């Protein structure tokens, strides 16, 4: 089962093209549902859609909002198919065993550092894009 992705107040502000303070006000006033994770607020996309519908937005506007939310989430998260033991033999044979072990450890460290990283129904890791560039670089090295 896929864990639901979340949005921050800043994410919602970018999507709706308003200030982060506006979103924070909506959350603080109880108009927009959220939950608190440490000191930060998290908003499920469904809650945002429900709030926008409650405001009486017409169907065409709601389609645009849903598309913007989906596009934003697609750009925020990336699915990586990765098993730590899946290293291609041709490249691995050309490399020193210590280098391979070092890169494997770097990749495992990157993945372990992403606590509460959601997975989808296929057990693929859904990784925030800020991590994927470095992870892909390490994986391409092998």
Buried (B, 14 or more C-beta within 10 A) or exposed (E): EEEEBBBBBBBBBBBBEEEBEBBBBBBEEEEBBBEEEEEEBBBBBEBBBEBBEEEEBEEEEBEEBBEBBEEBBEEBBBBBEBEEEEBEEEEEEEBEEEEBEEBBEBBEEBBEEBEEBBEEEEEBBBBEEEBBEEBBEBBEBB
